[in-house]
Amino acid sequence: MPYVASPSYCEDARARSANLAQCLAPARRFLDETSNASEAEKIEMLVSSAAVAGWDEDEVRQALQPESETPGAVLTRNIQETATIGLVPTSANTP
């Protein structure tokens, strides 16, 4: 089971959401790098670990839903997933 950090004290819902994302990110990376489990199994492991750490199960599930991502987060993720090896910028083709 991956380690998920406990929540920091946050009165603001936006700050709590950001804190949750910060705590889930390393656990998610760990699972992606080390586990052969399905996506659904990884989500269940993250929810279980976060619940043990003191997070509310519903807020964790919501944070793990792709629909809850902001457009900027989706764009950033898509840019990071785009392969760049072997691509040559057009300016490099001019003598």
MONORKA-V135262 format. One record per residue. N is the residue number from 1. RES is the residue in one letter. PHI is phi in whole degrees, -180 to 180 (999 if undefined). Layout:
n: {N;N}
res: {RES;RES}
phi: {PHI;PHI}
This chain:
n: {1;2;3;4;5;6;7;8;9;10;11;12;13;14;15;16;17;18;19;20;21;22;23;24;25;26;27;28;29;30;31;32;33;34;35;36;37;38;39;40;41;42;43;44;45;46;47;48;49;50;51;52;53;54;55;56;57;58;59;60;61;62;63;64;65;66;67;68;69;70;71;72;73;74;75;76;77;78;79;80;81;82;83;84;85;86;87;88;89;90;91;92;93;94;95}
res: {M;P;Y;V;A;S;P;S;Y;C;E;D;A;R;A;R;S;A;N;L;A;Q;C;L;A;P;A;R;R;F;L;D;E;T;S;N;A;S;E;A;E;K;I;E;M;L;V;S;S;A;A;V;A;G;W;D;E;D;E;V;R;Q;A;L;Q;P;E;S;E;T;P;G;A;V;L;T;R;N;I;Q;E;T;A;T;I;G;L;V;P;T;S;A;N;T;P}
phi: {999;-73;-86;-120;-68;-72;-68;-81;-70;-138;-81;-80;-62;-66;-67;-64;-63;-66;-64;-63;-60;-65;-78;-79;-56;-66;-66;-65;-60;-58;-65;-62;-84;-117;-110;-97;-68;-72;-58;-63;-67;-63;-62;-64;-64;-66;-63;-62;-64;-67;-64;-63;-77;113;-82;-77;-58;-64;-69;-69;-60;-65;-67;-88;-77;-60;-66;-82;-73;-76;-56;-65;-68;-64;-62;-62;-63;-63;-65;-68;-83;-73;-72;-123;-69;91;-87;-117;-63;-61;-67;-77;-83;-88;-76}
